[in-house]
């Protein structure tokens, strides 16, 4: 069984082992798109852990016993399950496979066994899109070293059993043992600027436009809503910027090589209100967004970054792409107007009903 698999080596037949996020990264890598190099700890590894540890049956019994009307008991059982997973040893074969893949990743990146990586959950369930689990499982940034990677793989597995995730599966009538977890281990991007892009207008569903949110540093500040990002609306055909709203971006998340942590720091005043993307970079985000939409044959919700460690013209990286789920099922709009401001792209995703008022 494959316990780890590099993006570049995955075939479409392997995608079921990688979860939605991992499969998307593998698919884009194989299409020669600029995805940071990495590998997946497959769902086979997760299943081997549940089997060899003997925890699988225990976990499913605990979940089945939850009285969902009692929030405190849900939280208590969720915490018990997560602690059980985090405190357990990985099967020796699984641990060695992860270590070997991490060493290989370090070698490919010319690092000395201490390459900083992002460790990201990639849940999957039969007949359900990855977007169904968006935001429910955990991501860990700037993880360094073999043992730290193993620890955070367990943490990602454990995040499958947060109170929110358990409750969601119960509401959606998803059978617990049909949900599996892959984990993405990927070279960390030292992002100067990062954000999200959608290949339609999130306010009205207009597919002739691309909407971008961008801010300084890693994209977590944008996705979490900690900053009000710069907003751009771009004509998809002519590739000209229809509207730009540049915001005061007061904080940024940046990796610190000394502490081996991601720090939140104040953005200097002279930079906070400056555009986080040049005009050519806006067009590059759009150019790549169009390629991704064509690759997947449907509107996409894309996470991207500009890598500060790479030369200009080679520094655009793709971190994730998944199908847009709000407007894709509705009648397409063509209205040119686009309301910019505090909500921006992320605001419309968080509260799609409010964005239509």
C-alpha positions, 0 to 999 in steps of 0.5 A: 500500500502507498503510505506517501505519494509525491504530487508529481508521481500521482495518477488520476487513479491515486487521487482517491487516496489524497483527499480533495486538496491533495488530489487538486495539488497533484492534478495541477502539478501534473498539468505543469502549473506552479505548485510548490513541491510536496507529497501526501500522506495517503488515506491508506496511512490513516487507515493503517493507523486506525487499524494498527492502534486499535483506535478505529472502533473506539473512536467510532463508538465514542462518536456514536454515543454522543448526545448531540443536544448536549454541547458540553458532552460533544466537546468533551468526547471530541477532546478525548478522541483528538487527544487519543490520536495525538498521543498515539504512535504511528505504525512503524511502516507509516512513520518511516515512509513519511520520514523518507518522503520528507528527507527526499523533499529536503533533498529536492529543495537543497535543504539540510533535513530541516526544510520548512513545510506546510502540513495541511489536512485533506479530508475526503468522503465518498460522493462529496466534494472537497469543498464540503469540508472547507475550513473544518480541518487544520493547517500548520505552517512552518513545520521543520524536521521529521519528528515535527512532521509526524506530530503534525500529521497526527494533529491533522488526523485529530482535526477530523474529530473537532466538535464542528466537524463531527456535528457537520457530518451528523447534520449531513448524515455522513457515515463516520467510517466513510470519511478519511483523511490524507495530509499534504506536506508541502514546501513552505512559501515565504509569501510577500503577498498572498490571497484568493481569486475566483473565476467569477464575480462572487457578488452576482455570479458573472463569469466574464470577470475574475475577482481577487483579494490580496494582502501582505504576507501569508494568505491566512490573514485574508482567509481568516478576515483579520485584514481587509484585503485589496480588492480587484475586479478584472475583465476575463477576456480583455484582462484589464482591471475594471475596478481596484480598491486598495485597503489599509492592511495593518498586519501580516503573517510572516515566517520567522526563521529564527523562532521557526514560527509564523509571526503576526506583525504590524505593517509599516505605515508607508507600506500598509496602504500601498497596493499589495500587487503590481498591475502586472502581478494582478494580470498574472494572477488572472492569467493563471486563474483562467488556465486553472478554470480551463483545466477543471472545466468549471469556476474555481476558488483559488489560493495563491501566493507571490514567493519572496524567495523567487525571482520576479516572473517565476514567483507566482505559486498556487496553493489550492484550487477547488470548485466554486460552490455558491454561484456555479449552480445558479443562473449566470449573471452578466451585470458589470457592477461590482460592490467593493469594500470591507466585505470584498471577496472573502466577505461574500464567501463568508456571508453570500446572502449579505453580498446579494443585498 
